[in-house]
């Protein structure tokens, strides 16, 4: 599985306003797989995962629990 963070203007606004990180992944990846991967990589807990399929790619919107700021994870990734 491959997770690529999105760095669009909308993605950055969602990090700041809604504590949501946005990733692009393979179309066949399930929400549970995305959740397990992000929780293990960044040592955070996830409240909710939403997905959107665009063509051959899937976008995952990952909402972190309040005690885990998305801004900290985005800084580790080099987005912010």
Kinemage of the C-alpha trace (Angstrom):
@kinemage 1
@onewidth
@group {chain A} dominant
@subgroup {mainchain}
@vectorlist {calphas} color= white
{ca unk a 1} P 0.000 0.000 0.000
{ca unk a 2} L 1.179 3.457 -0.806
{ca unk a 3} L 0.064 6.634 0.962
{ca unk a 4} L 0.988 9.970 -0.573
{ca unk a 5} L 0.024 13.105 1.383
{ca unk a 6} L -1.809 15.752 -0.638
{ca unk a 7} L -0.551 19.312 -0.297
{ca unk a 8} L -3.277 21.255 -2.054
{ca unk a 9} L -4.649 24.475 -0.614
{ca unk a 10} L -7.847 22.678 0.392
{ca unk a 11} L -5.872 19.914 2.126
{ca unk a 12} L -3.895 22.474 4.153
{ca unk a 13} L -7.105 24.277 5.160
{ca unk a 14} L -8.606 20.965 6.315
{ca unk a 15} L -5.523 20.297 8.478
{ca unk a 16} L -5.914 23.644 10.233
{ca unk a 17} L -9.710 23.829 10.495
{ca unk a 18} L -10.901 20.223 10.859
{ca unk a 19} L -7.877 18.185 12.088
{ca unk a 20} L -8.049 16.164 8.832
{ca unk a 21} L -5.126 14.804 6.815
{ca unk a 22} L -5.591 13.991 3.114
{ca unk a 23} L -3.774 11.143 1.372
{ca unk a 24} L -3.826 9.628 -2.086
{ca unk a 25} L -3.658 5.839 -2.227
{ca unk a 26} L -4.363 2.852 -4.454
{ca unk a 27} L -7.967 2.239 -5.455
{ca unk a 28} L -8.082 -1.215 -3.822
{ca unk a 29} L -7.010 -0.064 -0.354
{ca unk a 30} L -9.679 -0.398 2.344
{ca unk a 31} L -10.483 2.138 5.073
{ca unk a 32} L -9.275 -0.299 7.761
{ca unk a 33} L -5.922 -0.725 5.986
{ca unk a 34} L -5.522 3.060 5.715
{ca unk a 35} L -6.392 3.480 9.398
{ca unk a 36} L -3.939 0.800 10.591
{ca unk a 37} L -1.121 2.149 8.415
{ca unk a 38} L -1.475 5.773 9.570
{ca unk a 39} L -1.917 4.836 13.242
{ca unk a 40} L 1.242 2.721 13.180
{ca unk a 41} L 3.351 5.182 11.117
{ca unk a 42} L 2.570 8.330 13.088
{ca unk a 43} L 1.557 6.903 16.501
{ca unk a 44} L -1.871 8.617 16.467
{ca unk a 45} L -5.485 7.543 16.915
{ca unk a 46} L -8.037 8.069 14.145
{ca unk a 47} L -11.628 9.123 14.668
{ca unk a 48} L -12.878 8.572 11.109
{ca unk a 49} L -11.700 7.721 7.580
{ca unk a 50} L -13.631 8.923 4.531
{ca unk a 51} L -12.650 7.971 0.981
{ca unk a 52} L -13.341 9.354 -2.463
{ca unk a 53} L -12.506 7.526 -5.695
{ca unk a 54} L -11.371 9.747 -8.569
{ca unk a 55} L -10.597 7.799 -11.712
{ca unk a 56} L -7.980 5.205 -10.840
{ca unk a 57} L -6.964 6.838 -7.553
{ca unk a 58} L -8.494 6.993 -4.103
{ca unk a 59} L -8.324 9.999 -1.796
{ca unk a 60} L -8.504 9.285 1.933
{ca unk a 61} L -9.633 11.990 4.359
{ca unk a 62} L -8.358 10.958 7.796
{ca unk a 63} L -9.818 12.755 10.823
{ca unk a 64} L -7.591 12.428 13.873
{ca unk a 65} L -8.871 12.383 17.442
{ca unk a 66} L -8.730 15.757 19.221
{ca unk a 67} L -5.732 14.858 21.387
{ca unk a 68} L -3.616 14.276 18.230
{ca unk a 69} L -3.187 17.524 16.235
{ca unk a 70} L -3.018 16.981 12.474
{ca unk a 71} L -0.666 19.955 12.324
{ca unk a 72} L 2.018 17.930 14.162
{ca unk a 73} L 1.751 15.048 11.670
{ca unk a 74} L 1.750 17.481 8.730
{ca unk a 75} L 4.949 19.066 10.091
{ca unk a 76} L 6.600 15.610 10.279
{ca unk a 77} L 5.575 14.987 6.665
{ca unk a 78} L 6.941 18.344 5.548
{ca unk a 79} L 3.550 19.681 4.397
{ca unk a 80} L 3.570 22.624 6.808
